[in-house]
Amino acid sequence: MLDIPNNLHLITDAEAEALCGRLRQRLIKTVSRTGGHLASNLGAVELTVALHRVFAPERDRILFDVGHQCYCHKMLTGRDGAMEELRSFGGISGFPKPGESVCDAFTVGHASTAVSAAVGMARARTLLGKDYHVIALLGDGALTGGLAYEGLSDAGDSGERLLVVLNDNGMSITQSVGGVAEHLARQRLKPQYLSFKRGYRRVMQAFSLGRHIYKVTHKIKTAVKETLLPCSLFEDMGFTYLGPVDGHDVRGLTRLMTYAKELEGPVLLHVRTVKGKGYGPAQEFPDRFHGVGRFDPDTGELLSKGGESFSSAFGRAICDLGERDRRICAVTAAMQPGTGLDGFAKAFPQRFFDVGIAEGHAVTMCAGMAKQGMIPVFAVYSTFLQRSYDMLIHDVALQNLHVVFCVDRAGLVGEDGETHHGVFDVGFLDTIPGMTVLAPASYAELRNMLEYALFQVKGPVAVRYPRGGEGAYRESWDGQPATVVRSGGDVTLAGYGTQVNILLEAAERLERENISAEVVKLNVITPTPSGELYLSAERTGSLWFYEESMDFNCVGRRVAADWAVGDAMASRITLRNLGDRVPTQGTVDQLRRMNSLDVESIVRQIREVADLEKTTGRSSG
């Protein structure tokens, strides 16, 4: 465990610098064992320490955006001992989680939200007559999302006392004008200047002539500053702009935050950092170490090499199909490598578009492309597609436009936890008028379904697939909405996607116990092929439906509703899904066991019912 001082407000600058060094080494050691977000956390070490030296996280509200850069914050707020269990089942989350600690102000896992939440907290503080500070730590990547600008616009206009720290680790917000701008920025941030500025303003505001002189000099200074410094955007919004400043100078950051803490109204502190700072491999390859698996801390080499996955299979397929039809375009929202689009971006750069963290814009842009004759393919993680629900309805569905959504990370995703599980798309995509949703269980089916989605479906269509690779089931798609992949006579087990591998294994285990299970795999889940399932359930007498989805509007519930409307409830249907609570972090296997979606649970459930029926039958005879 780290040697962390009891009161960071009392430590010296030298002690703060030493603490930053220990935190950085702890980060590298921990994430090498647990996996997680390394580069972004290494870039925010000094920033986090400075925040904790100036503010009190148990009282003041510190909001992280996107949230994955909160590891040092967790270590500094009593959770250093739990870092070995970071992102693990029963351990601590890799994102801020108020249920873990009062120091985590807000649950954050999606970008561009922190400023909006901060404005809400600041207004609540004012209305309730409370006294605490509100700080939003905003990454420059989050500024590619429109919600960030909505929040900044309102924050600047609100007059509320809050601090936005803009962590600029690569994107040029505005080009500064050479060395003059850098020199002026350094002068403005010197302690002598800040002290003089406070005193000058206090004296000049004390009498009417002084207030007049202050206004004139302030206007002159503002005109010069707007010409030479990159701050006019934020000051036009209503912020007091400070910076840019070295984000790895914990001494300077502490002084500047102390000054910002005394200012009234909204303040924006522009901090420049280096992603991966202090660890050679992460600093050289920040994208590779953004979200990383277990690795050798001495060399930076991954301990487990990534193999074939649904993402890479999609990437190959879309390249082949893109060669075939020049109308096909690929779109991503800042997830090019994760969604498997590196190859397409290289092969067809003019038909590849990374729009940044702007999923709503991506969907509407795709609608515009489709309206004019292109075939846009938006590759997006399920959890991030949630952000574009209005655009799915208003801009795509109402005009029945042919946009293809390749929904990656569908279902349980593992260690990133609640904010990243793809467990809502099954429910909300079904509500989109005209939507078709396909669920491949193998790479071969993914290619078949993608081709079908591109060239045969009219209107919006989604192909959803999980994180990771395929299982034992590796068949091609026969074009049917549902397929009986194993015949049986006692019970029907149904599901979709890679869940079929679990159902087939469970059926084999049940066969050894003299229970004959039929396995039905749904290939199309919207519109739901209820009739095919009913035919199977009529043969076996009951249907058990398994899915990695929330209970609300899950496929099994839609099947049950269809049967009820058709007065076909003679066959029993039992639903097994994730219920109404989003699962925590953990491995996918652990989360399946927790939710009774694994082989052992399925076998036990079916066996218990079979034993009960035998007992009941004997007693009634």
C-alpha positions as CSV (number, residue, x, y, z in Angstrom):
1,M,0.0,0.0,0.0
2,L,1.0,3.6,-0.5
3,D,2.2,5.9,2.2
4,I,-0.5,8.6,1.8
5,P,-0.4,11.6,4.2
6,N,-3.5,12.0,6.4
7,N,-4.1,15.6,5.4
8,L,-3.0,16.6,1.9
9,H,-3.8,20.2,2.6
10,L,-0.8,20.3,5.0
11,I,1.9,18.7,2.8
12,T,4.7,20.7,1.2
13,D,5.3,21.0,-2.5
14,A,8.2,18.6,-2.2
15,E,6.1,16.1,-0.4
16,A,3.4,16.5,-3.1
17,E,5.9,15.8,-5.9
18,A,7.1,12.7,-4.1
19,L,3.5,11.5,-3.6
20,C,2.9,11.9,-7.4
21,G,5.9,9.7,-8.1
22,R,4.6,7.0,-5.7
23,L,1.1,7.2,-7.2
24,R,2.5,6.8,-10.7
25,Q,4.4,3.7,-9.8
26,R,1.3,2.3,-8.0
27,L,-0.8,2.9,-11.1
28,I,1.6,1.0,-13.3
29,K,2.0,-1.9,-10.9
30,T,-1.8,-2.2,-10.3
31,V,-3.1,-1.9,-13.8
32,S,-0.4,-4.3,-15.1
33,R,-2.2,-6.9,-12.9
34,T,-5.8,-5.9,-13.2
35,G,-6.0,-4.3,-16.6
36,G,-7.8,-1.0,-17.0
37,H,-7.3,2.6,-18.1
38,L,-3.7,3.4,-17.7
39,A,-2.6,6.2,-20.0
40,S,-5.4,8.6,-19.0
41,N,-4.7,8.1,-15.3
42,L,-0.9,8.6,-15.7
43,G,-1.7,11.9,-17.3
44,A,-3.9,13.1,-14.5
45,V,-1.6,12.3,-11.5
46,E,-0.5,15.8,-10.6
47,L,-3.9,17.2,-11.5
48,T,-5.6,14.9,-9.0
49,V,-3.1,15.5,-6.2
50,A,-3.5,19.3,-6.7
51,L,-7.3,18.9,-6.5
52,H,-7.0,17.0,-3.3
53,R,-4.5,19.6,-1.8
54,V,-6.9,22.5,-2.5
55,F,-10.4,20.9,-2.1
56,A,-12.0,18.5,0.3
57,P,-13.5,15.6,-1.8
58,E,-15.7,14.4,1.1
59,R,-17.5,17.8,1.0
60,D,-16.7,19.5,-2.2
61,R,-18.0,17.8,-5.4
62,I,-15.3,16.7,-7.8
63,L,-16.8,15.3,-11.0
64,F,-14.6,13.3,-13.4
65,D,-15.4,13.2,-17.1
66,V,-15.3,10.5,-18.7
67,G,-14.6,8.9,-15.3
68,H,-11.9,6.4,-16.2
69,Q,-9.1,8.8,-15.0
70,C,-10.3,8.5,-11.3
71,Y,-7.8,5.8,-10.1
72,C,-5.5,8.2,-8.2
73,H,-8.6,9.9,-6.7
74,K,-9.7,6.5,-5.4
75,M,-6.3,5.8,-3.9
76,L,-6.3,9.2,-2.2
77,T,-9.8,8.6,-0.7
78,G,-9.2,5.5,1.3
79,R,-9.3,2.8,-1.4
80,D,-5.6,2.3,-2.1
81,G,-5.8,-1.1,-0.3
82,A,-8.6,-2.2,-2.6
83,M,-6.7,-1.4,-5.8
84,E,-5.6,-5.0,-6.2
85,E,-9.3,-5.8,-6.7
86,L,-9.9,-2.9,-9.2
87,R,-12.6,-3.8,-11.8
88,S,-13.0,-7.2,-10.3
89,F,-16.2,-9.0,-9.1
90,G,-16.8,-7.8,-5.5
91,G,-14.0,-5.2,-5.8
92,I,-14.0,-1.5,-6.7
93,S,-15.2,-0.1,-9.9
94,G,-12.9,1.5,-12.5
95,F,-15.2,4.5,-12.6
96,P,-16.6,6.9,-10.0
97,K,-19.3,5.2,-7.9
98,P,-21.0,7.0,-5.1
99,G,-22.0,3.7,-3.5
100,E,-18.3,3.1,-2.9
101,S,-17.4,6.4,-1.3
102,V,-18.9,9.8,-0.4
103,C,-15.9,11.2,-2.2
104,D,-17.3,9.9,-5.6
105,A,-19.7,12.7,-6.4
106,F,-21.4,11.2,-9.5
107,T,-21.6,8.0,-11.5
108,V,-19.8,8.8,-14.8
109,G,-18.9,6.4,-17.6
110,H,-19.9,8.3,-20.7
111,A,-18.1,11.4,-21.9
112,S,-19.2,15.1,-21.9
113,T,-21.6,14.9,-18.9
114,A,-19.5,16.4,-16.1
115,V,-20.2,20.1,-16.7
116,S,-23.9,19.6,-16.9
117,A,-24.0,17.7,-13.7
118,A,-21.7,20.3,-12.1
119,V,-24.1,23.1,-13.0
120,G,-26.9,21.2,-11.4
121,M,-25.0,20.6,-8.2
122,A,-23.9,24.3,-8.1
123,R,-27.5,25.4,-8.5
124,A,-28.7,23.0,-5.8
125,R,-26.0,24.3,-3.5
126,T,-27.2,27.9,-4.0
127,L,-30.9,27.1,-3.7
128,L,-30.3,25.1,-0.5
129,G,-28.0,27.7,1.0
130,K,-25.0,25.3,1.3
131,D,-21.3,26.1,1.1
132,Y,-19.1,23.8,-0.9
133,H,-17.1,23.9,-4.1
134,V,-18.1,22.1,-7.4
135,I,-15.3,21.1,-9.8
136,A,-15.7,19.4,-13.2
137,L,-12.6,17.7,-14.6
138,L,-13.2,17.7,-18.4
139,G,-11.0,15.9,-20.9
140,D,-10.3,17.5,-24.2
141,G,-11.8,14.4,-25.9
142,A,-15.1,15.1,-24.2
143,L,-15.2,18.4,-26.0
144,T,-16.0,16.5,-29.2
145,G,-19.4,15.7,-27.6
146,G,-22.1,18.3,-28.0
147,L,-23.4,17.9,-24.4
148,A,-20.1,19.4,-23.1
149,Y,-20.9,22.6,-25.0
150,E,-24.5,22.7,-23.7
151,G,-23.1,22.4,-20.2
152,L,-20.4,25.0,-20.7
153,S,-22.8,27.5,-22.3
154,D,-25.2,27.2,-19.4
155,A,-22.4,27.2,-16.8
156,G,-20.9,30.4,-18.1
157,D,-24.3,32.1,-18.1
158,S,-25.3,30.8,-14.7
159,G,-23.0,33.0,-12.6
160,E,-22.6,30.0,-10.3
161,R,-19.3,29.5,-8.4
162,L,-17.8,26.5,-10.1
163,L,-14.5,25.4,-11.6
164,V,-14.1,23.5,-14.9
165,V,-10.6,22.0,-15.3
166,L,-10.0,21.4,-19.0
167,N,-7.4,18.5,-19.2
168,D,-5.9,19.1,-22.6
169,N,-3.7,16.1,-23.5
170,G,-3.5,16.4,-27.2
171,M,-6.3,18.3,-29.0
172,S,-5.5,21.9,-29.8
173,I,-8.5,23.8,-28.5
174,T,-7.3,27.0,-30.3
175,Q,-4.0,27.8,-31.8
176,S,-2.0,30.2,-29.7
177,V,0.2,32.7,-31.4
178,G,3.8,31.5,-30.9
179,G,6.1,32.4,-28.0
180,V,4.4,35.7,-27.1
181,A,1.2,33.9,-26.1
182,E,3.2,31.3,-24.1
183,H,5.2,34.0,-22.4
184,L,2.1,36.0,-21.4
185,A,0.4,32.9,-20.1
186,R,3.3,32.1,-17.9
187,Q,3.4,35.7,-16.6
188,R,-0.3,35.6,-15.8
189,L,0.1,32.5,-13.7
190,K,3.0,33.6,-11.5
191,P,2.1,33.9,-7.8
192,Q,3.2,37.6,-7.8
193,Y,0.9,38.4,-10.6
194,L,-2.1,36.6,-9.0
195,S,-1.5,38.3,-5.7
196,F,-1.1,41.7,-7.3
197,K,-4.3,41.1,-9.3
198,R,-6.3,40.3,-6.2
199,G,-5.1,43.3,-4.4
200,Y,-5.5,45.7,-7.4
201,R,-9.1,44.6,-7.9
202,R,-9.9,45.0,-4.2
203,V,-8.4,48.5,-4.0
204,M,-9.9,49.7,-7.3
205,Q,-13.4,48.5,-6.3
206,A,-13.3,50.5,-3.1
207,F,-14.2,53.9,-4.7
208,S,-16.1,55.1,-7.8
209,L,-13.1,56.5,-9.7
210,G,-11.2,53.3,-9.1
211,R,-14.1,51.2,-10.4
212,H,-14.1,53.4,-13.6
213,I,-10.3,53.0,-14.0
214,Y,-10.6,49.2,-13.5
215,K,-13.2,48.9,-16.2
216,V,-11.1,50.8,-18.7
217,T,-7.9,48.8,-18.0
218,H,-9.8,45.6,-17.9
219,K,-11.2,46.3,-21.4
220,I,-7.7,47.1,-22.8
221,K,-6.3,44.0,-21.2
222,T,-9.1,41.8,-22.5
223,A,-8.6,43.1,-26.1
224,V,-4.9,42.3,-26.0
225,K,-5.4,39.0,-24.4
226,E,-8.1,37.9,-26.9
227,T,-5.6,38.7,-29.7
228,L,-2.8,36.7,-28.2
229,L,-4.2,34.0,-25.9
230,P,-6.5,31.0,-26.6
231,C,-9.2,31.9,-24.2
232,S,-11.8,34.0,-26.0
233,L,-14.2,31.0,-26.6
234,F,-14.6,30.3,-22.9
235,E,-14.5,34.0,-21.8
236,D,-17.3,34.7,-24.3
237,M,-19.3,32.0,-22.6
238,G,-18.9,33.8,-19.3
239,F,-15.9,32.0,-17.7
240,T,-12.9,33.5,-16.1
241,Y,-10.2,31.8,-18.1
242,L,-6.9,30.7,-16.5
243,G,-4.1,29.0,-18.5
244,P,-2.8,27.2,-20.3
245,V,-0.7,25.8,-17.5
246,D,1.6,22.8,-17.2
247,G,-0.5,19.9,-15.9
248,H,2.5,18.1,-14.5
249,D,3.6,20.9,-12.2
250,V,1.9,20.0,-9.0
251,R,3.2,23.2,-7.3
252,G,1.9,25.5,-10.0
253,L,-1.4,23.7,-10.2
254,T,-1.9,23.9,-6.4
255,R,-1.3,27.7,-6.4
256,L,-3.5,28.3,-9.4
257,M,-6.4,26.2,-8.0
258,T,-6.1,28.0,-4.7
259,Y,-6.5,31.3,-6.6
260,A,-9.4,29.9,-8.7
261,K,-11.1,28.8,-5.4
262,E,-11.3,32.4,-4.3
263,L,-12.9,33.7,-7.5
264,E,-16.6,34.2,-7.8
265,G,-18.6,32.9,-10.7
266,P,-17.6,30.2,-13.2
267,V,-13.8,29.6,-13.8
268,L,-12.2,27.5,-16.5
269,L,-8.6,26.3,-15.9
270,H,-6.9,25.1,-19.0
271,V,-4.3,22.4,-18.1
272,R,-1.9,20.8,-20.6
273,T,-1.0,17.2,-19.8
274,V,0.7,14.2,-21.5
275,K,-1.3,11.0,-21.8
276,G,0.8,8.1,-20.3
277,K,3.1,10.5,-18.6
278,G,6.0,8.8,-16.7
279,Y,5.7,5.4,-18.3
280,G,7.6,5.0,-21.6
281,P,5.3,2.4,-23.3
282,A,2.1,4.3,-22.4
283,Q,3.6,7.7,-23.3
284,E,4.7,6.3,-26.7
285,F,1.5,4.4,-27.4
286,P,-1.3,6.2,-25.4
287,D,-4.1,4.6,-27.5
288,R,-2.8,1.1,-26.8
289,F,-2.6,1.8,-23.1
290,H,-6.0,3.7,-22.9
291,G,-7.8,0.5,-22.0
292,V,-5.3,-2.3,-21.6
293,G,-5.3,-5.8,-20.4
294,R,-2.7,-7.3,-18.0
295,F,0.8,-6.6,-19.1
296,D,4.5,-6.8,-18.1
297,P,5.2,-3.5,-16.3
298,D,8.9,-3.8,-17.2
299,T,8.4,-4.1,-21.0
300,G,4.8,-3.0,-21.5
301,E,4.1,-6.3,-23.4
302,L,0.6,-7.7,-23.0
303,L,0.5,-11.0,-21.2
304,S,-2.4,-12.2,-23.2
305,K,-2.3,-11.4,-26.9
306,G,-5.7,-10.5,-28.4
307,G,-6.9,-13.1,-30.8
308,E,-9.8,-13.1,-33.3
309,S,-12.9,-11.4,-32.1
310,F,-16.3,-10.3,-33.4
311,S,-14.9,-6.8,-33.8
312,S,-12.0,-8.0,-36.0
313,A,-14.3,-10.3,-38.0
314,F,-16.6,-7.4,-38.6
315,G,-13.6,-5.3,-39.7
316,R,-12.6,-7.9,-42.3
317,A,-16.1,-8.3,-43.6
318,I,-16.8,-4.6,-44.0
319,C,-13.5,-4.2,-45.9
320,D,-14.5,-7.0,-48.3
321,L,-18.0,-5.5,-48.8
322,G,-16.6,-2.0,-49.1
323,E,-14.5,-3.2,-52.0
324,R,-17.6,-4.6,-53.6
325,D,-19.8,-1.5,-53.3
326,R,-18.5,2.1,-53.2
327,R,-21.7,3.3,-51.6
328,I,-20.7,1.7,-48.3
329,C,-19.2,4.1,-45.7
330,A,-18.0,3.4,-42.2
331,V,-18.6,5.7,-39.3
332,T,-17.3,5.6,-35.8
333,A,-17.6,7.8,-32.7
334,A,-14.0,7.9,-31.5
335,M,-13.8,4.1,-31.4
336,Q,-11.9,3.2,-34.6
337,P,-9.6,0.5,-33.2
338,G,-12.2,-0.9,-30.7
339,T,-14.8,-1.4,-33.4
340,G,-12.4,-3.1,-35.8
341,L,-12.3,-0.3,-38.4
342,D,-8.6,0.3,-38.7
343,G,-8.5,-1.7,-41.9
344,F,-11.4,0.1,-43.5
345,A,-10.0,3.5,-42.6
346,K,-6.7,2.6,-44.3
347,A,-8.3,1.0,-47.4
348,F,-11.0,3.6,-48.0
349,P,-10.0,6.8,-46.2
350,Q,-12.5,8.9,-48.2
351,R,-15.3,6.7,-47.0
352,F,-14.3,6.5,-43.4
353,F,-15.5,9.1,-40.8
354,D,-14.6,9.4,-37.2
355,V,-16.9,12.0,-35.8
356,G,-15.5,12.0,-32.2
357,I,-17.6,11.4,-29.1
358,A,-20.8,12.4,-30.8
359,E,-23.1,9.5,-31.2
360,G,-26.2,11.6,-31.8
361,H,-24.4,13.5,-34.6
362,A,-23.2,10.2,-36.1
363,V,-26.7,8.8,-36.4
364,T,-28.1,11.9,-38.0
365,M,-25.1,12.3,-40.3
366,C,-25.7,8.6,-41.4
367,A,-29.4,9.5,-42.0
368,G,-28.3,12.4,-44.3
369,M,-25.9,10.1,-46.2
370,A,-28.6,7.4,-46.6
371,K,-31.1,10.0,-47.8
372,Q,-28.7,10.9,-50.6
373,G,-28.0,7.3,-51.7
374,M,-25.0,6.1,-49.7
375,I,-25.1,3.0,-47.4
376,P,-23.7,4.2,-44.1
377,V,-22.5,1.7,-41.5
378,F,-22.3,3.0,-37.9
379,A,-20.1,0.8,-35.8
380,V,-20.7,1.6,-32.2
381,Y,-20.6,0.1,-28.7
382,S,-24.1,-0.8,-27.4
383,T,-23.6,1.3,-24.3
384,F,-22.8,4.4,-26.5
385,L,-25.6,3.9,-29.0
386,Q,-28.0,4.6,-26.1
387,R,-27.0,8.3,-26.4
388,S,-28.6,8.6,-29.8
389,Y,-32.1,7.3,-29.1
390,D,-33.9,10.4,-30.3
391,M,-32.0,10.5,-33.5
392,L,-32.8,6.8,-34.2
393,I,-36.5,7.7,-34.1
394,H,-36.6,11.2,-35.4
395,D,-33.9,11.2,-38.1
396,V,-33.8,7.6,-39.2
397,A,-37.0,5.8,-38.5
398,L,-39.5,8.4,-39.5
399,Q,-38.1,8.4,-43.0
400,N,-37.4,4.7,-43.0
401,L,-33.8,5.4,-44.0
402,H,-31.4,2.5,-44.7
403,V,-28.8,2.9,-42.0
404,V,-26.8,-0.1,-40.8
405,F,-25.9,-0.2,-37.1
406,C,-23.2,-2.6,-36.1
407,V,-23.7,-2.8,-32.4
408,D,-20.5,-4.0,-30.7
409,R,-20.0,-5.0,-27.1
410,A,-23.7,-6.2,-26.9
411,G,-24.6,-8.1,-23.7
412,L,-22.3,-8.4,-20.7
413,V,-18.8,-6.8,-21.2
414,G,-17.1,-7.6,-18.0
415,E,-14.8,-5.5,-15.9
416,D,-15.9,-2.0,-17.0
417,G,-19.2,-2.7,-15.2
418,E,-22.6,-0.9,-15.1
419,T,-21.8,2.0,-17.4
420,H,-20.5,-0.2,-20.2
421,H,-22.7,-3.4,-20.3
422,G,-24.6,-3.5,-23.5
423,V,-27.8,-4.7,-21.9
424,F,-30.3,-2.1,-23.1
425,D,-30.2,-2.2,-26.9
426,V,-32.4,-5.3,-27.2
427,G,-35.2,-3.4,-25.4
428,F,-34.8,0.1,-27.0
429,L,-34.0,-1.0,-30.6
430,D,-37.3,-2.9,-30.7
431,T,-39.2,0.3,-30.1
432,I,-37.7,2.0,-33.2
433,P,-40.3,1.8,-36.1
434,G,-39.2,-0.3,-39.0
435,M,-36.1,-1.6,-37.2
436,T,-34.7,-5.0,-37.9
437,V,-32.3,-6.5,-35.4
438,L,-30.0,-9.5,-36.2
439,A,-28.0,-11.5,-33.7
440,P,-25.1,-13.6,-35.1
441,A,-23.6,-16.4,-33.0
442,S,-20.5,-17.0,-35.2
443,Y,-18.1,-15.0,-37.4
444,A,-19.7,-16.7,-40.4
445,E,-23.2,-15.6,-39.4
446,L,-21.8,-12.1,-38.7
447,R,-20.6,-11.9,-42.3
448,N,-23.9,-13.4,-43.7
449,M,-26.0,-11.0,-41.6
450,L,-23.9,-7.9,-42.5
451,E,-24.3,-8.7,-46.2
452,Y,-28.0,-9.2,-45.7
453,A,-28.3,-5.9,-43.8
454,L,-26.4,-4.0,-46.4
455,F,-28.1,-5.3,-49.5
456,Q,-31.5,-6.8,-48.7
457,V,-33.0,-5.0,-45.7
458,K,-35.0,-1.8,-46.4
459,G,-35.0,0.8,-43.6
460,P,-32.9,0.8,-40.4
461,V,-31.2,-2.5,-39.4
462,A,-28.9,-3.4,-36.5
463,V,-26.4,-6.3,-36.3
464,R,-25.5,-6.9,-32.6
465,Y,-22.6,-9.0,-31.4
466,P,-20.7,-9.4,-28.2
467,R,-17.2,-8.5,-27.0
468,G,-14.7,-11.3,-27.5
469,G,-14.8,-14.3,-29.7
470,E,-17.1,-17.0,-31.0
471,G,-17.7,-20.4,-29.3
472,A,-18.1,-23.9,-30.5
473,Y,-21.1,-23.0,-32.7
474,R,-19.6,-21.8,-36.0
475,E,-22.3,-22.3,-38.6
476,S,-23.4,-20.0,-41.3
477,W,-26.8,-18.3,-41.3
478,D,-29.5,-20.1,-43.3
479,G,-31.5,-16.9,-43.7
480,Q,-34.3,-18.1,-41.3
481,P,-35.4,-15.9,-38.4
482,A,-35.0,-18.9,-36.0
483,T,-33.1,-22.2,-36.2
484,V,-33.6,-25.4,-34.3
485,V,-29.9,-26.3,-33.7
486,R,-30.6,-29.4,-31.5
487,S,-33.8,-31.5,-31.4
488,G,-35.4,-32.7,-28.2
489,G,-38.7,-33.7,-26.7
490,D,-38.8,-32.7,-23.0
491,V,-38.0,-28.9,-22.9
492,T,-37.1,-26.1,-25.3
493,L,-34.1,-23.9,-24.5
494,A,-34.0,-20.7,-26.5
495,G,-31.7,-17.7,-26.8
496,Y,-29.7,-15.7,-29.4
497,G,-26.2,-14.7,-30.2
498,T,-23.4,-16.6,-28.5
499,Q,-25.7,-17.7,-25.7
500,V,-26.4,-20.7,-28.0
501,N,-23.1,-22.1,-27.0
502,I,-24.2,-22.2,-23.3
503,L,-27.6,-23.7,-24.3
504,L,-26.0,-26.4,-26.4
505,E,-23.6,-27.4,-23.6
506,A,-26.5,-27.4,-21.1
507,A,-28.6,-29.6,-23.4
508,E,-25.7,-32.1,-23.7
509,R,-25.4,-32.2,-19.9
510,L,-29.2,-32.7,-19.5
511,E,-29.1,-35.5,-22.1
512,R,-26.8,-37.4,-19.7
513,E,-29.5,-37.1,-17.1
514,N,-32.2,-38.4,-19.5
515,I,-33.7,-35.0,-20.1
516,S,-34.1,-34.3,-23.8
517,A,-33.7,-30.5,-24.5
518,E,-34.4,-28.9,-27.8
519,V,-32.3,-25.7,-28.5
520,V,-33.8,-22.9,-30.6
521,K,-31.5,-20.1,-31.7
522,L,-33.1,-16.8,-32.8
523,N,-31.3,-15.1,-35.6
524,V,-33.7,-12.2,-35.9
525,I,-34.8,-10.7,-32.6
526,T,-36.7,-7.7,-34.0
527,P,-39.3,-8.5,-35.4
528,T,-39.5,-11.3,-32.9
529,P,-40.1,-14.8,-34.4
530,S,-42.6,-15.9,-31.8
531,G,-44.3,-18.4,-34.0
532,E,-41.2,-20.5,-34.5
533,L,-40.7,-20.7,-30.8
534,Y,-44.3,-21.6,-30.2
535,L,-44.0,-24.6,-32.6
536,S,-41.0,-25.9,-30.6
537,A,-42.7,-25.3,-27.2
538,E,-45.8,-27.2,-28.5
539,R,-43.6,-30.2,-29.1
540,T,-41.8,-30.1,-25.8
541,G,-44.4,-28.6,-23.5
542,S,-42.3,-25.7,-22.1
543,L,-40.0,-23.0,-23.2
544,W,-37.1,-21.6,-21.2
545,F,-35.7,-18.3,-22.7
546,Y,-32.2,-17.1,-21.7
547,E,-30.7,-13.7,-22.6
548,E,-28.1,-11.1,-21.4
549,S,-30.6,-8.3,-21.4
550,M,-32.6,-6.3,-18.9
551,D,-36.0,-7.7,-18.2
552,F,-37.9,-4.7,-19.6
553,N,-38.9,-5.4,-23.2
554,C,-36.5,-8.3,-23.5
555,V,-37.1,-10.8,-26.3
556,G,-38.6,-13.4,-24.0
557,R,-41.1,-11.0,-22.6
558,R,-42.2,-10.0,-26.1
559,V,-42.6,-13.7,-27.0
560,A,-44.8,-14.2,-23.9
561,A,-46.9,-11.1,-24.8
562,D,-47.3,-12.4,-28.4
563,W,-48.5,-15.8,-27.1
564,A,-50.9,-14.1,-24.7
565,V,-52.4,-12.0,-27.5
566,G,-52.8,-15.1,-29.6
567,D,-54.3,-17.1,-26.7
568,A,-51.5,-19.5,-26.9
569,M,-50.4,-19.8,-23.3
570,A,-51.0,-23.5,-23.0
571,S,-47.2,-23.9,-23.4
572,R,-45.3,-22.7,-20.3
573,I,-42.6,-20.0,-20.8
574,T,-40.0,-19.2,-18.2
575,L,-37.7,-16.1,-18.6
576,R,-34.2,-15.9,-17.4
577,N,-32.4,-12.5,-17.9
578,L,-30.7,-9.8,-15.9
579,G,-33.8,-8.5,-14.1
580,D,-34.2,-4.9,-13.4
581,R,-30.7,-4.1,-11.9
582,V,-27.7,-3.5,-14.1
583,P,-24.9,-6.0,-13.1
584,T,-21.7,-4.8,-11.5
585,Q,-18.2,-5.3,-12.7
586,G,-16.6,-8.8,-13.0
587,T,-15.7,-11.3,-15.6
588,V,-18.5,-12.3,-18.0
589,D,-18.5,-15.8,-16.6
590,Q,-18.9,-14.5,-13.0
591,L,-21.7,-12.2,-14.0
592,R,-23.5,-15.1,-15.9
593,R,-23.3,-17.2,-12.8
594,M,-24.6,-14.4,-10.6
595,N,-27.6,-14.1,-12.9
596,S,-28.1,-17.9,-13.5
597,L,-27.3,-17.7,-17.2
598,D,-24.4,-20.2,-17.1
599,V,-24.5,-23.9,-17.9
600,E,-24.5,-25.1,-14.3
601,S,-27.5,-22.9,-13.4
602,I,-29.5,-23.9,-16.5
603,V,-29.0,-27.6,-15.9
604,R,-29.9,-27.2,-12.2
605,Q,-33.1,-25.2,-13.1
606,I,-34.3,-27.7,-15.6
607,R,-33.4,-30.7,-13.4
608,E,-35.3,-29.2,-10.5
609,V,-38.5,-28.7,-12.5
610,A,-38.2,-32.2,-14.0
611,D,-37.8,-33.8,-10.6
612,L,-40.8,-31.8,-9.2
613,E,-42.9,-33.0,-12.1
614,K,-42.0,-36.6,-11.5
615,T,-42.7,-36.3,-7.8
616,T,-46.0,-34.5,-8.5
617,G,-47.0,-37.1,-11.1
618,R,-46.3,-40.1,-8.8
619,S,-48.2,-38.5,-5.8
620,S,-51.2,-37.6,-7.9
621,G,-51.4,-41.1,-9.5
